[in-house]
Amino acid sequence: HLPRLFERFYRVDPGRSRIQGGAGLGLSIVKHLVESMDGSIVVTVKNVLGGAVDFGGGPSIAPILIAKLTANGNHKWTRACGGNPSGLTPSYPRSLAIDLNDDVFVAGSVNGSLDCGSGAMAATYSDAFVVKLSGNTGAAAWAHLYGGVAQSATGVAADSMGNALVVGQFSDTINLGAGDLTATGDVDGFVAKLSPTGTTLWSKRFGDGGTTMATDVAVDA
């Protein structure tokens, strides 16, 4: 479906059933707006089957794929990140953000190991991750893996200074770079702020003794 990502009224359903609805109109409008502002498009893929995916720069095989396209859909770069593609705790990206310098932040969860170009890091089970990539080349500026029991980063946003805000959930204990955070319930939420160079400025947990999950994050400046 990737070559037809921005096609109006394109139907993902193999039977092209009208009942399923179209998938391309909204993206086609987005493409038009991006073109008018001389922007670019970043796509993340959860490659559960582990097969080759080609965004236009040649086939890539990895559980987590991140690609940048020009406003008219031409390939700029693809970054393949490792991990376990399937099973009970597969690796996948959950959120993406772009800062004012056009650099790309991706957050999610990984099982196995993570290597987005800055060196392999082994996950303890299902770990949370956040990575920053150069908007120009896709090269990894930095990457962090937060281990423990069933950790996941579910949202990332970039502020006007290039800092990253990351949210997610964890069980037991997690260290986001500013000291241990201990869950009071089965699952607690977390939020952390990272500098443009990846240094953790602060981190906090929140929960009520039961299950508390953070699903997304936004900034206003």
Backbone as CSV, one residue per row, in Angstrom:
resi,resn,N_x,N_y,N_z,CA_x,CA_y,CA_z,C_x,C_y,C_z
1,HIS,0.808,-1.213,0.000,0.000,0.000,0.000,0.850,1.276,0.000
2,LEU,2.141,1.162,0.360,2.961,2.360,0.537,3.075,3.216,-0.724
3,PRO,3.250,2.623,-1.916,3.355,3.485,-3.107,2.091,4.296,-3.373
4,ARG,0.959,3.878,-2.793,-0.306,4.571,-3.048,-0.806,5.285,-1.793
5,LEU,0.139,5.620,-0.935,-0.189,6.172,0.377,-1.046,7.430,0.297
6,PHE,-0.812,8.263,-0.705,-1.494,9.551,-0.784,-2.552,9.595,-1.892
7,GLU,-2.909,8.439,-2.420,-3.896,8.393,-3.495,-5.304,8.635,-2.946
8,ARG,-6.040,9.523,-3.589,-7.407,9.815,-3.154,-8.292,8.565,-3.289
9,PHE,-9.066,8.316,-2.259,-10.075,7.262,-2.251,-9.486,5.852,-2.367
10,TYR,-8.194,5.723,-2.146,-7.598,4.377,-2.202,-8.144,3.519,-1.063
11,ARG,-8.491,2.289,-1.371,-9.074,1.379,-0.382,-8.065,0.304,-0.019
12,VAL,-7.776,0.181,1.279,-6.785,-0.780,1.751,-7.317,-2.202,1.670
13,ASP,-8.622,-2.366,1.824,-9.237,-3.683,1.769,-8.956,-4.340,0.420
14,PRO,-8.447,-5.604,0.413,-8.097,-6.264,-0.852,-9.260,-6.323,-1.843
15,GLY,-10.492,-6.421,-1.332,-11.643,-6.468,-2.209,-12.107,-5.100,-2.663
16,ARG,-11.435,-4.029,-2.187,-11.796,-2.646,-2.491,-13.271,-2.382,-2.179
17,SER,-13.749,-2.988,-1.097,-15.153,-2.869,-0.736,-15.493,-1.442,-0.305
18,ARG,-16.615,-0.929,-0.792,-17.079,0.394,-0.393,-17.527,0.404,1.069
19,ILE,-17.884,-0.781,1.573,-18.328,-0.874,2.960,-17.210,-0.504,3.918
20,GLN,-15.971,-0.847,3.548,-14.821,-0.584,4.412,-14.426,0.882,4.423
21,GLY,-14.869,1.636,3.428,-14.484,3.041,3.370,-13.118,3.242,2.743
22,GLY,-12.820,4.480,2.382,-11.539,4.798,1.767,-10.506,5.183,2.800
23,ALA,-9.236,5.143,2.411,-8.160,5.467,3.338,-7.292,6.611,2.851
24,GLY,-7.472,7.054,1.583,-6.529,7.993,1.016,-6.920,9.446,1.023
25,LEU,-8.201,9.769,1.210,-8.631,11.157,1.066,-7.967,12.068,2.090
26,GLY,-7.998,11.670,3.359,-7.382,12.482,4.409,-5.904,12.687,4.169
27,LEU,-5.182,11.615,3.792,-3.751,11.730,3.535,-3.485,12.562,2.279
28,SER,-4.373,12.491,1.315,-4.201,13.305,0.123,-4.300,14.786,0.455
29,ILE,-5.225,15.134,1.331,-5.360,16.528,1.777,-4.126,16.955,2.553
30,VAL,-3.651,16.067,3.424,-2.430,16.351,4.181,-1.267,16.593,3.232
31,LYS,-1.125,15.744,2.225,-0.046,15.894,1.245,-0.124,17.259,0.563
32,HIS,-1.331,17.681,0.191,-1.509,18.982,-0.452,-1.058,20.117,0.464
33,LEU,-1.422,20.030,1.745,-1.035,21.065,2.696,0.470,21.087,2.912
34,VAL,1.064,19.884,3.019,2.514,19.802,3.213,3.246,20.390,2.017
35,GLU,2.779,20.072,0.814,3.403,20.619,-0.389,3.335,22.143,-0.407
36,SER,2.189,22.699,0.008,2.013,24.150,-0.021,2.940,24.858,0.950
37,MET,3.387,24.136,1.993,4.282,24.725,2.986,5.719,24.242,2.815
38,ASP,5.980,23.589,1.665,7.332,23.100,1.362,7.844,22.211,2.493
39,GLY,6.989,21.337,2.984,7.348,20.467,4.100,7.767,19.082,3.655
40,SER,7.812,18.148,4.609,8.169,16.763,4.332,7.305,15.856,5.211
41,ILE,7.362,14.575,4.945,6.496,13.600,5.605,7.355,12.498,6.205
42,VAL,7.059,12.117,7.448,7.771,11.027,8.114,6.774,9.922,8.415
43,VAL,7.161,8.681,8.101,6.298,7.519,8.275,6.995,6.510,9.177
44,THR,6.245,5.931,10.126,6.766,4.819,10.911,5.953,3.580,10.592
45,VAL,6.621,2.402,10.628,5.960,1.138,10.316,6.281,0.111,11.398
46,LYS,5.232,-0.548,11.913,5.377,-1.699,12.791,5.394,-2.925,11.895
47,ASN,6.588,-3.463,11.630,6.771,-4.540,10.665,6.643,-5.891,11.362
48,VAL,5.400,-6.275,11.714,5.161,-7.481,12.513,5.619,-8.743,11.792
49,LEU,5.428,-8.803,10.487,5.769,-10.021,9.743,7.260,-10.126,9.444
50,GLY,7.989,-9.033,9.630,9.432,-9.087,9.454,9.892,-9.125,8.015
51,GLY,9.016,-8.851,7.044,9.397,-8.867,5.646,10.038,-7.566,5.219
52,ALA,10.436,-7.514,3.957,11.081,-6.322,3.417,10.036,-5.265,3.078
53,VAL,10.355,-4.019,3.424,9.501,-2.881,3.115,10.341,-1.871,2.338
54,ASP,9.796,-1.369,1.244,10.529,-0.425,0.402,9.764,0.895,0.331
55,PHE,10.342,1.949,0.910,9.748,3.282,0.865,10.195,4.062,-0.371
56,GLY,11.057,3.431,-1.175,11.563,4.095,-2.361,13.070,4.139,-2.416
57,GLY,13.729,3.740,-1.323,15.184,3.737,-1.283,15.777,2.349,-1.264
58,GLY,14.966,1.331,-1.588,15.412,-0.055,-1.534,14.798,-0.783,-0.352
59,PRO,14.729,-2.116,-0.404,14.087,-2.898,0.652,14.815,-2.766,1.988
60,SER,14.035,-2.663,3.070,14.573,-2.639,4.428,13.838,-3.688,5.246
61,ILE,14.581,-4.410,6.081,13.995,-5.454,6.919,14.328,-5.161,8.371
62,ALA,13.335,-4.853,9.163,13.486,-4.609,10.597,12.085,-4.477,11.187
63,PRO,11.939,-4.793,12.487,10.620,-4.651,13.123,10.126,-3.213,13.186
64,ILE,11.056,-2.262,13.292,10.691,-0.852,13.359,11.373,-0.127,12.210
65,LEU,10.577,0.496,11.364,11.106,1.234,10.225,10.605,2.674,10.281
66,ILE,11.509,3.601,10.029,11.181,5.025,10.026,11.682,5.590,8.708
67,ALA,10.813,6.274,7.983,11.214,6.808,6.679,10.751,8.241,6.536
68,LYS,11.526,9.015,5.810,11.163,10.401,5.523,10.985,10.561,4.026
69,LEU,9.874,11.175,3.645,9.552,11.430,2.252,9.412,12.930,2.026
70,THR,9.652,13.352,0.797,9.395,14.745,0.459,7.889,14.957,0.367
71,ALA,7.485,16.189,0.213,6.062,16.496,0.154,5.373,15.800,-1.013
72,ASN,6.103,15.537,-2.113,5.491,14.853,-3.255,5.705,13.344,-3.220
73,GLY,6.175,12.841,-2.060,6.271,11.393,-1.870,7.580,10.765,-2.251
74,ASN,8.578,11.542,-2.645,9.883,10.975,-2.988,10.664,10.611,-1.730
75,HIS,11.387,9.513,-1.812,12.132,8.998,-0.666,13.339,9.876,-0.347
76,LYS,13.529,10.186,0.942,14.726,10.902,1.387,15.649,9.964,2.145
77,TRP,15.103,9.267,3.149,15.913,8.295,3.889,15.029,7.302,4.623
78,THR,15.617,6.161,4.963,14.956,5.134,5.776,15.896,4.709,6.884
79,ARG,15.377,4.593,8.094,16.149,4.117,9.233,15.494,2.848,9.756
80,ALA,16.257,1.755,9.776,15.782,0.471,10.288,16.290,0.279,11.710
81,CYS,15.381,-0.080,12.610,15.738,-0.334,14.011,15.405,-1.774,14.368
82,GLY,16.264,-2.409,15.160,16.104,-3.815,15.494,15.041,-4.073,16.532
83,GLY,14.923,-5.346,16.926,13.932,-5.762,17.910,13.252,-7.041,17.472
84,ASN,12.335,-7.523,18.294,11.585,-8.734,17.999,10.330,-8.355,17.219
85,PRO,10.139,-8.883,15.981,9.012,-8.441,15.168,7.667,-9.002,15.586
86,SER,7.637,-10.097,16.335,6.358,-10.728,16.637,6.391,-11.351,18.022
87,GLY,5.372,-12.158,18.340,5.293,-12.789,19.647,4.385,-12.021,20.579
88,LEU,4.419,-12.386,21.866,3.541,-11.757,22.842,3.916,-10.307,23.102
89,THR,5.184,-9.985,22.953,5.645,-8.618,23.204,6.476,-8.129,22.017
90,PRO,5.832,-7.843,20.894,6.578,-7.389,19.722,7.111,-5.979,19.910
91,SER,8.028,-5.612,19.032,8.584,-4.260,19.039,7.800,-3.397,18.066
92,TYR,7.473,-2.190,18.478,6.787,-1.307,17.557,6.865,0.146,17.999
93,PRO,6.812,1.058,17.027,6.764,2.490,17.338,5.342,2.872,17.711
94,ARG,5.196,3.791,18.659,3.870,4.229,19.093,3.605,5.701,18.825
95,SER,4.669,6.501,18.723,4.454,7.942,18.578,5.632,8.568,17.859
96,LEU,5.363,9.681,17.183,6.380,10.380,16.402,6.183,11.877,16.551
97,ALA,7.288,12.613,16.597,7.234,14.070,16.656,8.385,14.647,15.844
98,ILE,8.219,15.866,15.367,9.244,16.570,14.602,9.443,17.947,15.219
99,ASP,10.704,18.319,15.478,10.951,19.613,16.102,11.153,20.699,15.041
100,LEU,11.430,21.924,15.486,11.554,23.053,14.573,12.791,22.955,13.686
101,ASN,13.749,22.092,14.060,14.925,21.866,13.235,14.710,20.737,12.236
102,ASP,13.487,20.198,12.208,13.100,19.108,11.309,13.673,17.765,11.758
103,ASP,14.230,17.686,12.975,14.691,16.406,13.503,13.496,15.584,13.982
104,VAL,13.667,14.272,14.003,12.556,13.345,14.222,12.752,12.588,15.539
105,PHE,11.687,12.534,16.333,11.667,11.746,17.565,10.664,10.618,17.402
106,VAL,11.052,9.407,17.793,10.148,8.261,17.759,10.216,7.561,19.111
107,ALA,9.044,7.205,19.647,8.967,6.502,20.926,8.105,5.260,20.756
108,GLY,8.380,4.254,21.590,7.598,3.031,21.510,8.093,1.996,22.495
109,SER,7.953,0.741,22.128,8.416,-0.350,22.977,9.220,-1.327,22.130
110,VAL,10.164,-1.991,22.757,11.040,-2.910,22.029,11.290,-4.158,22.860
111,ASN,11.354,-5.283,22.176,11.689,-6.559,22.791,12.850,-7.155,22.006
112,GLY,13.892,-7.575,22.703,15.088,-8.091,22.038,16.204,-7.085,22.154
113,SER,16.433,-6.315,21.104,17.450,-5.269,21.146,17.019,-4.125,20.238
114,LEU,17.610,-2.980,20.493,17.310,-1.789,19.706,18.603,-1.213,19.166
115,ASP,18.648,-0.991,17.866,19.789,-0.321,17.256,19.283,0.508,16.083
116,CYS,19.226,1.814,16.293,18.784,2.734,15.248,19.963,3.460,14.615
117,GLY,21.169,2.907,14.848,22.353,3.493,14.250,23.349,4.047,15.232
118,SER,22.990,4.063,16.527,23.911,4.584,17.537,24.457,3.474,18.435
119,GLY,24.290,2.216,18.016,24.786,1.077,18.796,23.647,0.253,19.376
120,ALA,23.864,-1.051,19.462,22.815,-1.959,19.944,22.656,-1.859,21.458
121,MET,21.390,-1.880,21.903,21.062,-1.906,23.323,20.101,-3.065,23.558
122,ALA,20.413,-3.915,24.537,19.607,-5.101,24.800,18.459,-4.777,25.742
123,ALA,17.257,-5.186,25.360,16.081,-4.995,26.207,16.009,-6.098,27.253
124,THR,15.509,-5.757,28.433,15.373,-6.760,29.484,14.117,-7.596,29.297
125,TYR,13.081,-7.017,28.753,11.838,-7.741,28.440,11.117,-6.935,27.373
126,SER,10.089,-6.198,27.732,9.471,-5.235,26.833,9.804,-3.861,27.387
127,ASP,10.732,-3.169,26.750,11.264,-1.914,27.273,10.742,-0.723,26.479
128,ALA,10.692,0.421,27.147,10.340,1.674,26.476,11.579,2.229,25.774
129,PHE,11.358,2.901,24.652,12.482,3.539,23.972,12.061,4.884,23.403
130,VAL,13.058,5.745,23.229,12.892,7.001,22.489,14.186,7.247,21.732
131,VAL,14.062,7.665,20.479,15.234,7.896,19.640,15.061,9.213,18.906
132,LYS,16.166,9.909,18.703,16.173,11.149,17.930,17.006,10.928,16.679
133,LEU,16.436,11.271,15.523,17.112,11.107,14.243,17.263,12.459,13.549
134,SER,18.344,12.601,12.819,18.551,13.809,12.030,17.489,13.892,10.937
135,GLY,16.850,15.046,10.828,15.858,15.218,9.788,16.456,15.223,8.393
136,ASN,17.727,15.575,8.287,18.369,15.660,6.978,18.826,14.298,6.460
137,THR,19.379,13.471,7.357,20.013,12.221,6.919,19.403,10.962,7.521
138,GLY,18.640,11.088,8.612,18.133,9.914,9.309,19.127,9.300,10.280
139,ALA,20.307,9.902,10.399,21.309,9.375,11.335,20.826,9.553,12.771
140,ALA,21.166,8.600,13.626,20.749,8.657,15.021,21.583,9.685,15.781
141,ALA,20.912,10.658,16.394,21.588,11.612,17.269,21.794,10.989,18.639
142,TRP,20.764,10.300,19.140,20.846,9.549,20.385,19.641,8.625,20.502
143,ALA,19.769,7.643,21.379,18.671,6.704,21.635,18.753,6.263,23.088
144,HIS,17.586,6.083,23.708,17.523,5.609,25.090,16.575,4.424,25.189
145,LEU,16.966,3.458,26.004,16.149,2.278,26.287,15.905,2.241,27.787
146,TYR,14.645,2.136,28.181,14.281,2.147,29.599,13.722,0.781,29.979
147,GLY,14.520,0.004,30.722,14.186,-1.378,31.003,13.410,-1.578,32.287
148,GLY,12.959,-2.808,32.463,12.197,-3.176,33.648,11.169,-4.229,33.293
149,VAL,9.968,-4.099,33.823,8.891,-5.059,33.574,7.775,-4.358,32.799
150,ALA,7.583,-4.760,31.558,6.468,-4.269,30.737,6.413,-2.740,30.669
151,GLN,7.508,-2.145,30.225,7.554,-0.695,30.055,7.219,-0.330,28.610
152,SER,6.607,0.815,28.420,6.302,1.262,27.062,6.200,2.776,27.023
153,ALA,6.821,3.376,26.015,6.640,4.807,25.755,5.517,4.941,24.732
154,THR,4.506,5.731,25.060,3.312,5.803,24.220,3.117,7.155,23.540
155,GLY,3.884,8.160,23.935,3.732,9.470,23.321,5.010,10.271,23.399
156,VAL,5.275,11.074,22.384,6.433,11.959,22.395,6.031,13.258,21.695
157,ALA,6.538,14.376,22.198,6.303,15.686,21.601,7.579,16.504,21.731
158,ALA,7.770,17.447,20.831,8.951,18.311,20.852,8.507,19.756,21.061
159,ASP,9.185,20.458,21.979,8.839,21.859,22.204,9.677,22.768,21.304
160,SER,9.483,24.068,21.440,10.137,25.028,20.555,11.641,25.128,20.793
161,MET,12.112,24.605,21.918,13.547,24.619,22.229,14.243,23.343,21.799
162,GLY,13.490,22.384,21.253,14.083,21.121,20.834,14.113,20.066,21.913
163,ASN,13.488,20.358,23.071,13.380,19.344,24.116,12.300,18.332,23.739
164,ALA,12.422,17.118,24.260,11.431,16.079,24.005,10.677,15.761,25.286
165,LEU,9.359,15.688,25.208,8.505,15.231,26.299,8.040,13.832,25.958
166,VAL,8.292,12.886,26.849,7.952,11.482,26.608,7.034,10.995,27.712
167,VAL,5.964,10.296,27.331,5.071,9.689,28.313,4.936,8.210,28.018
168,GLY,4.479,7.459,29.040,4.285,6.030,28.862,3.769,5.396,30.128
169,GLN,3.976,4.098,30.242,3.536,3.373,31.430,4.574,2.327,31.812
170,PHE,4.527,1.945,33.071,5.505,0.984,33.559,4.952,0.230,34.756
171,SER,5.549,-0.926,35.020,5.282,-1.705,36.219,6.558,-1.777,37.044
172,ASP,6.398,-1.966,38.351,7.535,-2.121,39.251,8.345,-0.817,39.304
173,THR,9.519,-0.797,38.688,10.410,0.361,38.779,10.962,0.712,37.399
174,ILE,11.122,1.997,37.161,11.741,2.457,35.919,12.665,3.622,36.249
175,ASN,13.763,3.715,35.508,14.677,4.846,35.647,14.796,5.515,34.289
176,LEU,14.302,6.728,34.203,14.298,7.480,32.950,15.488,8.430,32.839
177,GLY,16.445,8.237,33.759,17.656,9.052,33.710,17.768,10.066,34.807
178,ALA,16.720,10.154,35.652,16.753,11.125,36.753,16.426,10.440,38.083
179,GLY,16.734,9.164,38.180,16.477,8.417,39.407,15.322,7.440,39.248
180,ASP,15.259,6.446,40.143,14.224,5.423,40.074,12.841,5.998,40.361
181,LEU,11.864,5.524,39.594,10.452,5.792,39.851,9.805,4.446,40.159
182,THR,9.050,4.366,41.244,8.432,3.110,41.661,6.918,3.206,41.555
183,ALA,6.314,2.249,40.877,4.873,2.242,40.684,4.156,1.935,41.997
184,THR,3.055,2.617,42.237,2.233,2.344,43.420,1.120,1.349,43.107
185,GLY,0.787,1.182,41.832,-0.240,0.232,41.428,0.337,-0.827,40.515
186,ASP,-0.548,-1.570,39.856,-0.085,-2.569,38.902,0.668,-1.905,37.754
187,VAL,0.114,-0.813,37.277,0.734,-0.049,36.195,0.606,1.432,36.519
188,ASP,1.699,2.174,36.404,1.692,3.622,36.596,2.095,4.312,35.297
189,GLY,1.735,5.571,35.178,2.165,6.369,34.047,3.434,7.139,34.381
190,PHE,4.145,7.567,33.351,5.330,8.397,33.567,5.380,9.510,32.531
191,VAL,6.100,10.573,32.882,6.403,11.646,31.946,7.826,12.103,32.227
192,ALA,8.579,12.360,31.173,9.965,12.810,31.322,10.258,13.875,30.273
193,LYS,11.149,14.778,30.631,11.592,15.809,29.699,13.065,15.611,29.412
194,LEU,13.404,15.536,28.126,14.779,15.326,27.693,15.266,16.546,26.919
195,SER,16.524,16.893,27.124,17.127,18.024,26.424,17.384,17.655,24.964
196,PRO,17.728,18.629,24.112,18.036,18.316,22.711,19.165,17.308,22.543
197,THR,20.046,17.205,23.528,21.147,16.239,23.443,20.797,14.907,24.096
198,GLY,19.559,14.763,24.596,19.126,13.491,25.160,19.291,13.359,26.657
199,THR,19.749,14.392,27.332,19.891,14.353,28.786,18.531,14.508,29.448
200,THR,18.245,13.668,30.434,16.973,13.757,31.142,16.992,14.952,32.091
201,LEU,16.070,15.887,31.899,15.992,17.072,32.739,15.176,16.807,33.996
202,TRP,14.107,16.032,33.855,13.303,15.605,35.000,12.378,14.467,34.569
203,SER,11.893,13.732,35.554,10.923,12.669,35.281,9.968,12.551,36.459
204,LYS,8.736,12.151,36.181,7.721,11.994,37.216,6.852,10.779,36.907
205,ARG,6.275,10.193,37.965,5.319,9.099,37.809,3.976,9.555,38.336
206,PHE,2.921,8.898,37.912,1.598,9.192,38.451,0.765,7.918,38.417
207,GLY,-0.054,7.740,39.457,-0.886,6.547,39.561,-1.726,6.609,40.821
208,ASP,-2.709,5.707,40.899,-3.635,5.734,42.031,-3.762,4.393,42.736
209,GLY,-2.831,3.500,42.535,-2.888,2.189,43.161,-3.494,1.121,42.283
210,GLY,-4.091,1.512,41.160,-4.656,0.553,40.217,-3.839,0.535,38.941
211,THR,-4.510,0.758,37.830,-3.845,0.817,36.529,-4.003,2.214,35.951
212,THR,-2.892,2.887,35.737,-2.889,4.240,35.185,-1.979,4.264,33.966
213,MET,-2.509,4.724,32.851,-1.733,4.725,31.628,-1.748,6.100,30.977
214,ALA,-0.611,6.524,30.467,-0.528,7.729,29.646,-0.584,7.303,28.191
215,THR,-1.373,7.997,27.399,-1.538,7.605,26.010,-0.916,8.565,25.005
216,ASP,-0.746,9.825,25.389,-0.179,10.785,24.452,0.246,12.039,25.198
217,VAL,0.972,12.928,24.521,1.447,14.153,25.136,1.480,15.252,24.085
218,ALA,1.255,16.491,24.508,1.330,17.640,23.612,1.957,18.801,24.351
219,VAL,2.571,19.711,23.618,3.158,20.914,24.204,2.590,22.131,23.475
220,ASP,2.618,23.283,24.137,2.069,24.492,23.530,3.122,25.532,23.239
221,ALA,4.376,25.209,23.501,5.445,26.178,23.220,6.777,25.440,23.100
